[in-house]
């Protein structure tokens, strides 16, 4: 049996962006000063994209 993924977030450290790929939708790009949320998948998650690059 194959599992199906309907969403993937790809982090691009070179461009400091997050790419949001969704089944049946055009990809979205979030630059580091944007806030990323997705209430249907992660209802309590909200954060700045730039926080993904801090470490």
C-alpha positions in Angstrom: 0.0 0.0 0.0 1.2 3.5 -0.8 0.8 6.4 1.5 -0.2 9.7 -0.2 1.1 13.1 0.9 -1.1 16.1 0.1 1.2 18.7 1.4 5.0 19.3 1.7 7.0 22.1 3.0 10.5 22.5 1.5 12.9 24.9 3.3 15.3 26.7 1.0 18.2 28.0 3.1 20.0 29.6 0.2 17.0 31.8 -0.7 15.7 31.8 3.0 12.2 30.8 1.8 9.7 28.1 2.6 8.0 26.4 -0.4 4.5 25.0 0.2 3.5 22.3 -2.2 -0.1 21.1 -2.0 -2.0 18.5 -3.9 -4.4 20.1 -6.4 -3.0 23.6 -5.9 -0.3 25.9 -7.2 2.9 26.0 -5.0 3.2 28.9 -2.6 6.4 30.6 -1.6 6.9 32.3 1.8 9.9 34.6 2.3 11.6 34.8 5.6 9.5 37.8 6.8 6.2 35.9 6.3 4.3 34.0 8.9 3.4 30.4 8.1 0.2 28.7 9.3 -2.0 25.9 8.2 -4.9 25.4 10.5 -6.3 22.3 8.8 -3.1 20.3 9.3 -1.4 22.0 12.3 -4.2 24.0 14.1 -2.0 25.4 16.8 1.1 26.2 14.8 2.1 29.7 13.7 5.6 31.0 13.2 7.8 33.3 11.3 9.6 31.6 8.4 12.9 33.3 9.6 12.7 31.2 12.8 13.4 28.1 10.7 16.8 29.5 9.9 17.8 30.5 13.4 19.9 28.0 15.3 
